[in-house]
Each structure stands twice: as C-alpha cells, then as structure tokens.
C-alpha cells in the first residue's frame, strides 16, 4: 500500500514564472521518502549517518502532467518495490488536491546500496529491506 504525504506548495518552490521548478518535484518526492522511512520506524539520523553503507539514487525519471502553483495542496504517494538484494525503486504520484484532485506528476527513483570503502554494491540494510518489502 502506498505511503501518503501531504504538503503545500510554497513560493520558494517556484521559478520566475510562478510555477514549481521542475527539480522541486524530485525534492517533494524525497520529502515523502523520508517521511515514509520515519513512519516505518527508521531513525533518519542513524540512517543518514551510516557511512558503511550508503543508498544513493542511481536513476530518476519524471513525467510532468500539469503545473503546480504556490498555495496548491499536494498529496504525494510513495510506493517502494524491490529490484534486487541491493537495489530498489520508489514510484511516486503527485496529486494537486485543490480544488479538484488531479494527477500532476509521476516520478520514479532507483536506489542502490553501496559500500563506499570497497566501492561495490552491498545488500540493503535489514531495516531498509523490510521497508521496501512492506511497501
């Protein structure tokens, strides 16, 4: 079941034309990712301080379906899926919920667990693997 995250578009999210800057759609999704991890009981300070295994985004793609403006209320769904023992993807949908709910964007990110000291892939940490499989 997808995780749901709500937020409001702020002026700082927009470009000179007054619409959400394209890269901020990814920032919204990353907020939803972090909130989903928190909701599952993963301590973010511990998660992001663990330098033995890091889990960077290795690929991202987005389809922008409609513009977003300051004051728009958003609902962002995040659904993780396993790719392999050391990688996963998250599929996001960003909905503008006011005045009528409409899909504004689809985003997908792929993440890979790596051991920076060895410069090689590593199995996902147990708590992260559990989060992926629960999604």
C-alpha positions in Angstrom: 0.0 0.0 0.0 1.5 3.4 -1.0 2.5 5.8 1.7 0.7 9.2 1.5 2.4 12.5 2.3 0.8 15.9 2.2 2.4 19.3 1.7 1.6 22.8 0.4 3.5 24.4 -2.5 5.5 27.5 -1.2 6.7 30.5 -3.1 10.3 29.2 -2.6 9.3 26.1 -4.6 8.6 28.1 -7.8 10.6 29.7 -10.6 10.4 33.2 -12.1 7.2 32.2 -14.0 5.5 31.4 -10.7 5.2 27.6 -11.3 7.0 24.9 -9.4 10.6 24.5 -10.7 10.9 21.0 -12.3 13.6 19.8 -9.9 11.4 20.6 -6.9 9.1 17.8 -7.9 12.0 15.5 -7.0 12.5 17.3 -3.7 8.8 16.8 -2.9 9.3 13.1 -3.6 12.4 12.9 -1.4 10.4 14.5 1.5 7.8 11.8 1.1 10.5 9.1 1.1 12.0 10.5 4.3 8.5 10.7 6.0 7.8 7.1 4.9 11.0 5.9 6.4 10.2 7.7 9.7 6.6 6.3 9.7 8.1 2.8 9.4 10.3 3.3 12.5 13.7 4.0 10.7 15.7 6.7 12.6 16.8 9.2 9.9 19.7 10.5 11.9 21.1 6.9 12.2 20.1 6.1 8.6 21.9 9.0 7.0 24.9 8.9 9.3 25.7 5.3 8.5 28.6 5.7 6.1 29.4 1.9 6.0 26.5 1.5 3.5 25.1 4.4 1.5 22.0 4.3 -0.6 22.2 6.9 -3.3 19.7 7.5 -6.1 21.1 5.9 -9.2 18.4 6.8 -11.7 15.4 9.1 -11.8 12.7 9.9 -14.3 9.7 12.2 -14.2 6.6 12.9 -16.2 5.2 16.4 -15.6 1.5 16.4 -16.3 0.3 19.8 -15.1 1.9 22.9 -13.4 1.8 23.5 -9.7 1.5 26.9 -8.1 2.0 28.5 -4.6 -0.8 27.5 -2.3 -1.6 24.3 -4.1 -2.3 21.4 -1.6 -0.5 18.2 -2.6 -0.8 14.5 -1.9 2.3 12.5 -2.8 2.1 8.7 -2.8 5.3 6.7 -2.5 5.5 3.0 -3.2 8.8 1.1 -2.9 9.5 -2.0 -4.9 12.4 -4.4 -4.8 14.7 -4.6 -7.8 17.4 -6.9 -6.3 19.0 -7.6 -2.9 20.9 -4.3 -3.2 18.6 -2.1 -5.0 15.0 -0.8 -5.0 12.8 1.7 -6.8 10.2 4.1 -5.5 7.2 5.1 -7.7 5.6 8.4 -6.8 2.5 10.2 -7.9 2.0 13.8 -7.1 -1.6 15.0 -6.9 -2.9 18.5 -6.7 -5.8 18.1 -4.3 -7.3 21.6 -4.5 -9.8 22.5 -5.9 -10.3 19.1 -7.6 -7.8 16.2 -7.2 -5.8 15.8 -10.4 -2.5 13.9 -11.1 0.3 16.5 -11.6 3.3 14.2 -12.0 4.7 10.7 -11.9 8.2 10.2 -10.7 10.4 7.1 -10.2 13.7 6.8 -8.5 16.0 3.9 -8.3 18.4 3.4 -5.3 21.4 1.2 -4.9 23.1 0.2 -1.7 26.9 0.5 -1.9 29.9 0.1 0.4 32.0 3.3 -0.3 35.1 1.8 1.2 35.0 -1.2 -1.1 33.5 0.7 -4.0 31.0 -2.1 -4.6 27.3 -2.9 -4.2 26.1 -4.2 -0.8 22.9 -5.8 0.4 20.3 -3.4 1.6 20.4 -2.8 5.4 17.8 -5.0 7.1 15.5 -2.2 8.2 15.5 -0.7 4.8 14.9 -4.1 3.1 11.9 -4.5 5.5 10.6 -1.1 4.5 10.9 -2.0 0.8 9.1 -5.3 1.2 6.4 -3.8 3.3 5.6 -1.2 0.6 
